[in-house]
Amino acid sequence: MEGAIIQEGVRQQIEAIGDAEILVGIPSFNNAGTIGHVVRAVQTGFAKYFPGNKCVLVNSDGGSSDGTMEVVKDTTIDDPNAILLHHQIGPVFKITTPYHGIPGKGSAFRTIFEIASALDVKACAVVDSDLRSITPEWIELLLKPVSEHGYDYVAPLYHRHKYDGTITNSIIYPVTRALYGKRVRQPIGGDFGFSGTLARYFLTKDVWGTDVAKYGIDIWMTTTAIADGFKICQAFLGAKIHDPKDPGADLSAMLYQVVASAFGLIEIYPHVWRAVSRTEPVPTFGFQYAVGLEPVSVNIDRMIERFRLGVKELSDIWNEFLSKDTIDFLKQTASPAKKFYMPDEMWVAVIYEFAIAFHREIINREHLLKSLTPLYVGRTASFVIETAESRAQEVEEKIEGLCEVFEEKKSFLLKGWEN
């Protein structure tokens, strides 16, 4: 039931506000060290780019114990002159509330959608709470394509370090592009703009007891917007600098939830992706420029060892659904005597064979997807080795090449799906 998860105290705040044009949501969990900067950037964005609008900032918190919600409440724009504002700054309404449901980002987003719906907001955005590179211009770039140009969904476009976002680069971007035909470069980027209409549409979907309520929310939002025909664009935001994550570290929970959501969406939208035969770029807002990026550390030896251990321990599971050629390749690649390398064609075969096995429910789906982790880690190690001396543009060209292989091999997925 719409609005059922909104607490009574928050409902009273909503009634006091009445309605609003603009809303930005910030999901959080123990982000006291970074969220103050994010809140200041959002408030400054409201003041600079939406001075005549009623604006609301919503912090949807997962039970922080470090004072995150207090930081949100206490953070203000200290000096309007410092940000070159000479008009009067209107009030920014703030709502800070714990969310309910499965612990995760998706549950936090659901609360934000509910509040946006209750306020009848026209344009909304969500931004991560650990961002160190957010500027007030992000608020303009995420919201004005909606408020002034009629778009329903604004995906982020950033420059990221070549080893940041490896789940996006190796799986989610190529698969989303090949299946649904839109070249949305950061389908799980974390920072999005969307219309109030789309927020209300998201609330009609019965997904809040699934992995969508965790890390799967980003890919679910992007795919739903594309597949159900909403008007899509992307906005260039500059650098994505946030709390770093080592791509060789234990990302298994995130990988599982994101891929489970992506594969679950393939089950929902076969009538859409089977009809897509080509891909196309989406409109992009924002002035693109080069940015400096913080390095991301990787431990290649640990990643390769994890891959080899996976081949040793999980081959019996993989024999249930991977082809003999794929199994033979993985065993050869795991040999210490062989130069470590996983080519694009083999990686695409792995992902499509996993997707087909997921569809056919050959083995328990959770066991299936969790067995992907060492293969993903191995592919990432191969990518790191191959691009060690490559500049950012060369790395991007390599990712584009991988996307083209996913598109060329899509017929394999279609055939496996139908048989």
C-alpha positions as MATLAB code, in Angstrom:
seq = 'MEGAIIQEGVRQQIEAIGDAEILVGIPSFNNAGTIGHVVRAVQTGFAKYFPGNKCVLVNSDGGSSDGTMEVVKDTTIDDPNAILLHHQIGPVFKITTPYHGIPGKGSAFRTIFEIASALDVKACAVVDSDLRSITPEWIELLLKPVSEHGYDYVAPLYHRHKYDGTITNSIIYPVTRALYGKRVRQPIGGDFGFSGTLARYFLTKDVWGTDVAKYGIDIWMTTTAIADGFKICQAFLGAKIHDPKDPGADLSAMLYQVVASAFGLIEIYPHVWRAVSRTEPVPTFGFQYAVGLEPVSVNIDRMIERFRLGVKELSDIWNEFLSKDTIDFLKQTASPAKKFYMPDEMWVAVIYEFAIAFHREIINREHLLKSLTPLYVGRTASFVIETAESRAQEVEEKIEGLCEVFEEKKSFLLKGWEN';
ca = [
       0.000    0.000    0.000;
       1.430    3.360   -1.035;
       2.780    5.349    1.856;
       2.593    2.426    4.277;
       6.310    2.556    5.094;
       6.375    6.268    5.969;
       6.625    6.888    9.711;
       4.002    9.044   11.405;
       6.485   11.799   12.282;
       7.617   11.985    8.645;
       4.008   11.999    7.474;
       3.406   15.074    9.624;
       6.432   16.791    8.041;
       5.084   15.960    4.588;
       1.706   17.480    5.490;
       3.458   20.624    6.742;
       5.429   20.960    3.484;
       2.347   20.272    1.352;
       3.884   19.667   -2.031;
       7.240   20.363   -3.693;
       8.812   20.626   -7.131;
      12.300   19.227   -6.446;
      13.556   16.417   -4.203;
      17.013   14.916   -3.696;
      17.416   11.749   -1.665;
      20.593   10.555    0.060;
      20.621    6.951    1.309;
      23.123    6.409    4.113;
      24.627    4.008    6.600;
      27.420    5.224    8.886;
      28.597    7.973    6.526;
      29.118   10.785    9.057;
      32.572   11.510    7.662;
      31.396   12.225    4.100;
      27.693   13.055    4.122;
      28.159   16.667    5.307;
      29.925   17.534    2.048;
      27.172   15.843    0.038;
      24.450   17.741    1.905;
      26.231   21.092    1.360;
      26.583   20.356   -2.358;
      22.885   19.480   -2.633;
      21.769   22.584   -0.702;
      24.031   24.810   -2.805;
      22.678   23.173   -5.966;
      19.150   23.982   -4.844;
      20.108   27.610   -4.100;
      22.014   28.195   -7.346;
      19.875   26.329   -9.870;
      16.383   26.068   -8.357;
      16.000   29.295   -6.324;
      12.311   29.698   -7.144;
      11.332   26.131   -6.358;
      10.262   24.391   -3.185;
      13.089   21.901   -2.632;
      13.294   18.949   -0.249;
      16.327   16.963    0.875;
      15.566   13.458    2.176;
      18.081   11.384    4.121;
      16.947    7.740    4.204;
      19.176    6.048    6.755;
      19.866    2.395    7.464;
      20.342    2.705   11.221;
      23.621    4.612   11.452;
      25.338    4.628   14.843;
      27.962    7.285   14.022;
      25.768   10.388   13.997;
      25.096   10.447   10.248;
      21.524   11.699   10.625;
      22.631   14.433   13.032;
      25.230   15.630   10.514;
      22.491   15.913    7.887;
      20.256   17.918   10.220;
      23.044   20.289   11.301;
      24.683   20.983    7.908;
      23.884   24.341    6.302;
      25.330   26.762    3.742;
      27.522   28.906    5.986;
      28.323   31.820    3.685;
      26.225   32.585    0.552;
      28.962   34.942   -0.700;
      31.430   32.077   -0.821;
      29.340   30.421   -3.523;
      28.628   33.713   -5.316;
      24.949   33.852   -4.403;
      23.432   37.296   -4.285;
      19.762   36.368   -4.282;
      18.001   35.388   -1.100;
      18.340   31.705   -0.279;
      14.963   30.080    0.157;
      14.401   27.467    2.841;
      15.394   23.893    2.099;
      13.102   21.380    3.720;
      14.941   18.429    5.245;
      13.500   15.053    6.125;
      15.729   12.547    7.900;
      14.234    9.149    8.544;
      15.276    5.566    9.101;
      13.977    3.273    6.365;
      12.205   -0.034    6.907;
      12.476   -3.382    5.174;
      15.435   -5.468    4.030;
      18.707   -3.694    4.943;
      20.063   -2.183    1.740;
      20.147    0.678   -0.680;
      16.951   -0.365   -2.438;
      14.917   -0.144    0.760;
      16.351    3.340    1.314;
      15.317    4.315   -2.227;
      11.812    2.977   -1.670;
      11.342    5.398    1.242;
      12.620    8.247   -0.972;
      10.157    7.239   -3.738;
       7.308    7.157   -1.201;
       8.102   10.655    0.089;
       8.485   12.001   -3.473;
       5.094   10.525   -4.358;
       3.434   11.946   -1.236;
       4.827   15.431   -2.047;
       3.806   15.121   -5.724;
       7.369   16.058   -6.712;
       8.064   16.780  -10.387;
      11.817   16.039  -10.531;
      13.880   13.842   -8.193;
      17.453   12.693   -7.814;
      19.382   10.328   -5.576;
      23.087   10.676   -4.790;
      25.493    8.493   -2.826;
      26.446    9.516    0.711;
      30.171    8.725    0.364;
      30.842   11.043   -2.603;
      33.848   13.304   -2.322;
      33.636   14.665   -5.865;
      30.019   15.858   -5.902;
      29.518   19.535   -6.789;
      26.381   21.721   -6.852;
      26.387   21.344  -10.641;
      25.504   17.657  -10.236;
      22.108   18.741   -8.908;
      21.454   20.847  -11.995;
      22.666   18.118  -14.348;
      20.593   15.353  -12.748;
      17.388   17.377  -12.401;
      17.095   19.862  -15.271;
      16.866   17.220  -18.015;
      13.724   16.137  -16.143;
      12.293   19.516  -15.106;
      13.068   21.401  -18.341;
      13.525   18.808  -21.103;
      10.919   16.168  -20.337;
      13.199   13.208  -19.597;
      12.055   10.563  -17.134;
      15.429    9.067  -16.254;
      18.911   10.581  -16.093;
      21.774    8.131  -15.705;
      25.167    9.431  -14.546;
      28.194    9.574  -16.812;
      31.526    9.989  -15.083;
      35.225    9.502  -15.544;
      36.329    6.759  -13.162;
      39.670    5.163  -12.493;
      40.222    2.261  -14.892;
      39.947   -0.248  -12.012;
      36.918    1.346  -10.378;
      33.503   -0.019  -11.327;
      34.698   -3.406  -12.624;
      31.263   -5.053  -12.182;
      29.839   -2.310  -14.399;
      32.594   -2.515  -16.993;
      32.808   -6.285  -17.325;
      29.173   -7.367  -16.904;
      26.413   -4.837  -16.357;
      27.165   -2.184  -18.991;
      27.858   -4.673  -21.819;
      24.880   -6.907  -20.973;
      22.433   -4.006  -20.559;
      23.620   -2.423  -23.794;
      23.504   -5.665  -25.823;
      20.087   -6.728  -24.547;
      18.115   -3.490  -24.374;
      19.852   -1.476  -27.077;
      20.677    1.718  -25.139;
      24.299    2.688  -24.491;
      23.833    3.838  -20.909;
      27.459    3.825  -19.767;
      26.839    3.753  -15.999;
      23.650    1.744  -15.457;
      24.586    1.132  -11.801;
      26.385    4.414  -11.160;
      24.591    5.243   -7.908;
      23.502    8.812   -8.722;
      20.372    9.260  -10.830;
      17.699   11.765  -11.791;
      14.104   10.731  -12.472;
      10.641   12.169  -12.827;
       7.990   12.015  -10.137;
       5.978    9.955  -12.605;
       8.721    7.335  -12.760;
       9.117    7.330   -8.956;
       5.436    6.509   -8.625;
       5.784    3.830  -11.308;
       8.658    2.203   -9.405;
       6.402    1.984   -6.343;
       3.852   -0.127   -8.245;
       6.397   -2.947   -8.637;
       6.432   -5.804   -6.126;
      10.215   -6.159   -5.780;
      10.952   -4.860   -2.299;
      11.436   -8.297   -0.753;
      14.077   -9.283   -3.334;
      17.727   -8.413   -4.039;
      16.439   -5.207   -5.636;
      16.080   -3.941   -2.054;
      19.852   -4.335   -1.631;
      22.546   -3.582   -4.224;
      20.270   -4.574   -7.111;
      18.271   -1.341   -7.068;
      20.421    0.605   -9.568;
      20.258   -1.934  -12.394;
      16.584   -2.534  -11.690;
      15.792    1.189  -12.010;
      17.806    1.592  -15.208;
      16.475   -1.527  -16.907;
      12.867   -0.839  -15.886;
      13.102    2.702  -17.258;
      14.559    1.496  -20.575;
      12.412   -1.600  -21.069;
       9.132    0.087  -20.152;
       9.684    2.902  -22.626;
      10.503    5.893  -20.438;
      12.530    8.754  -21.940;
      16.217    8.175  -21.081;
      19.336   10.343  -21.135;
      22.651   10.633  -19.277;
      24.497   13.567  -17.718;
      28.262   14.020  -17.492;
      29.169   14.722  -13.865;
      32.982   14.762  -14.013;
      34.876   12.491  -11.631;
      33.357    9.748   -9.508;
      35.496    9.784   -6.373;
      34.097    7.961   -3.382;
      35.221    5.552   -0.675;
      37.489    3.204   -2.643;
      36.721   -0.472   -3.155;
      39.479   -2.904   -4.153;
      38.073   -4.893   -7.119;
      39.952   -7.946   -5.840;
      38.441   -7.707   -2.364;
      35.347   -9.628   -1.318;
      32.644   -8.089   -3.484;
      30.746  -11.389   -3.669;
      27.575  -10.094   -1.960;
      27.378   -7.064   -4.259;
      28.180   -9.154   -7.340;
      25.538  -11.717   -6.430;
      22.806   -9.148   -5.791;
      23.548   -7.072   -8.898;
      23.799  -10.049  -11.246;
      20.750  -11.728   -9.668;
      18.762   -8.549  -10.330;
      20.103   -8.229  -13.898;
      19.339  -11.875  -14.724;
      15.930  -11.597  -13.045;
      15.147   -8.659  -15.331;
      16.095  -10.758  -18.364;
      13.326  -13.121  -17.204;
      10.824  -10.252  -16.967;
      11.570   -8.566  -20.302;
      12.266  -11.243  -22.964;
       9.617   -9.619  -25.190;
      11.766   -6.466  -25.156;
      15.348   -7.737  -25.486;
      14.606  -10.443  -28.039;
      13.349   -7.746  -30.415;
      16.472   -5.565  -30.062;
      18.905   -6.032  -32.946;
      21.107   -2.945  -32.656;
      22.316   -0.485  -30.030;
      22.209    3.298  -30.028;
      23.665    6.124  -27.926;
      21.413    8.103  -25.596;
      21.364   11.921  -25.384;
      24.058   13.301  -23.082;
      23.909   16.546  -21.099;
      26.886   18.340  -19.574;
      30.261   19.666  -20.730;
      32.776   16.820  -20.885;
      36.306   17.445  -19.675;
      39.353   15.557  -18.405;
      39.608   14.988  -14.665;
      42.216   13.775  -12.207;
      41.357   10.486  -10.528;
      42.514    8.781   -7.361;
      44.287    5.448   -7.924;
      42.581    2.168   -7.054;
      44.904   -0.443   -5.586;
      44.671   -4.048   -6.785;
      46.312   -7.272   -5.654;
      46.674   -9.299   -8.843;
      48.329  -12.318   -7.222;
      45.503  -12.672   -4.717;
      42.923  -12.389   -7.512;
      44.577  -15.060   -9.653;
      44.886  -17.376   -6.650;
      41.204  -16.945   -5.933;
      40.376  -17.823   -9.541;
      42.543  -20.951   -9.402;
      40.970  -22.045   -6.129;
      37.535  -21.575   -7.691;
      38.440  -23.750  -10.684;
      39.698  -26.430   -8.306;
      36.672  -26.376   -6.001;
      33.747  -25.458   -8.268;
      34.349  -27.374  -11.505;
      31.814  -30.046  -10.507;
      29.137  -27.349  -10.221;
      30.164  -25.692  -13.493;
      30.083  -29.040  -15.307;
      26.308  -28.936  -14.833;
      25.847  -25.978  -17.188;
      29.087  -24.678  -18.761;
      30.112  -26.069  -22.136;
      33.076  -28.453  -22.434;
      35.022  -25.775  -24.332;
      34.487  -23.279  -21.510;
      35.449  -25.773  -18.795;
      38.572  -26.823  -20.713;
      39.588  -23.180  -21.142;
      39.122  -22.405  -17.443;
      41.229  -25.391  -16.400;
      43.999  -24.425  -18.833;
      43.930  -20.810  -17.648;
      44.228  -21.962  -14.032;
      47.513  -23.717  -14.791;
      50.469  -21.832  -13.234;
      52.517  -22.747  -16.304;
      50.239  -20.741  -18.576;
      50.246  -16.966  -19.007;
      47.137  -15.671  -17.283;
      44.678  -14.276  -19.817;
      40.895  -14.423  -20.316;
      39.893  -13.078  -23.748;
      36.657  -11.193  -24.372;
      35.081  -14.035  -26.343;
      35.528  -16.496  -23.496;
      34.227  -14.071  -20.878;
      31.117  -13.381  -22.972;
      30.550  -17.137  -23.296;
      30.801  -17.511  -19.510;
      28.234  -14.769  -18.810;
      25.751  -15.951  -21.415;
      26.079  -19.582  -20.277;
      25.419  -18.477  -16.699;
      22.360  -16.472  -17.869;
      20.966  -19.486  -19.719;
      21.549  -21.744  -16.694;
      19.810  -19.159  -14.494;
      16.828  -19.157  -16.868;
      16.594  -22.950  -16.986;
      17.134  -23.246  -13.207;
      19.616  -26.055  -13.823;
      20.894  -25.701  -10.260;
      19.893  -23.548   -7.297;
      20.113  -19.974   -8.561;
      21.917  -18.645   -5.501;
      24.567  -21.390   -5.718;
      24.857  -20.743   -9.445;
      25.495  -17.004   -9.130;
      27.792  -17.268   -6.125;
      29.965  -19.639   -8.156;
      30.496  -16.766  -10.633;
      32.627  -14.800   -8.154;
      36.034  -16.463   -8.819;
      35.447  -16.201  -12.581;
      34.658  -12.495  -12.262;
      37.771  -12.020  -10.116;
      39.840  -13.894  -12.721;
      38.455  -11.814  -15.563;
      39.212   -8.648  -13.578;
      42.798   -9.816  -12.979;
      43.203  -10.453  -16.701;
      41.841   -6.976  -17.471;
      44.216   -5.356  -14.956;
      47.227   -7.173  -16.443;
      46.219   -6.296  -19.987;
      45.624   -2.601  -19.268;
      48.472   -1.963  -16.816;
      50.144    0.511  -19.183;
      46.980    1.747  -20.905;
      45.680    5.283  -20.704;
      42.042    6.009  -19.856;
      40.934    6.372  -23.481;
      42.567    3.079  -24.439;
      40.818    1.326  -21.556;
      37.489    2.789  -22.640;
      38.090    1.524  -26.176;
      38.753   -1.939  -24.777;
      35.470   -1.859  -22.840;
      33.682   -0.766  -26.015;
      35.272   -3.753  -27.778;
      33.912   -6.077  -25.096;
      30.444   -4.582  -25.600;
      30.640   -5.325  -29.306;
      31.452   -8.974  -28.578;
      28.412   -9.192  -26.273;
      26.316   -7.771  -29.126;
      27.798  -10.149  -31.718;
      27.243  -13.191  -29.480;
      23.695  -12.263  -28.426;
      22.365  -14.906  -30.814;
      23.948  -17.511  -28.516;
      21.780  -16.254  -25.639;
      18.679  -16.190  -27.859;
      19.264  -19.778  -29.013;
      19.951  -21.024  -25.497;
      16.857  -19.234  -24.194;
      14.524  -20.792  -26.734;
      15.821  -24.370  -26.597;
];
